[in-house]
């Protein structure tokens, strides 16, 4: 728990949720219908570097289209688990005052609205899997925990239970303040199936409000953590960023196995498409906005935390 309570007044906190009833996906936007034509893709090709590998690209457009569809299905599984297991529980705890924050009434209400939003995102992510699978002819991936959650489970197991709410809060802050290329680019790519663009655009518009809320939580709470709490969680923040943004190797292995690649070919493709240097560079670029946010919040003023960001290549 976070022992130091603090006040966030209505004057300081400017809610982005006053028009939630008329703008949020769950309250105002019907779920789309999917209709695929042969000319339409299920994902933006430039965001899926797998399809550029010769062992995949030489197999023709049909395989490329199916790999893109499989990537979308993996993204939906990622969304389903992230919202259900991290963001919605943290938003609920904030709204119920279970994190020992003395938040303004508007922030408590907005946290509950975020929890509703996230459960809706998880619902449509899970609900569209079968429909997209049927349209694309690609079998849904096996239900499993994404790699970032497996690593988060490992980190949590190394800490006392009293520290887990703080760890979960910090991971939720990172996941909600990062601007992913999927939500930033796919909704505006006319090559992609209209229904896919619609659900990702609706999701992105909700996440814009969530971004502002969790940025406010970070900048307000960080200065009020004890030195021991900052020493505990600060050095973990770049690890949280990296594991959230890194390609999910297990999911990629499952994808390639589903398309008939041997274990040897799978390993070759992964090593050539995702060399360590490329992963580090991609993470650094994608993490730029959240690193700037943490600098403004004073997170990087702690030497242990700053050193950890440097070790992960984020500074």
Secondary structure, 3 states (H helix, E strand, C coil): CCCCCCECCCCCCCCCCCCHHHHCHHHHCCCCCCCCCCCCECCCHHHCHHHHCHHHHCCCHHHHHHHHHHHHHHHHHHHHHHHHHHHHHHHHHHHCCCCCCECCHHHHHHHHHHHHHHHHHHHHHHHCHHHHHHHHCCCCCCCCCCHHHHHHHHHHHCCCHHHHHHHHHHHHHHHHHCCCHHHHHHHHCCCECHHHHHHHHHHHHHHHHHHHHHHHHHHHHHHHCCHHHHHHHHHHHHHHHHHHHCCCHHHHHHHHHHCCCCHHHHHHHHHHHCCHHHHHHHHHHHCHHHHHHHHHHCHHHCHHHHHHHHHCCCC
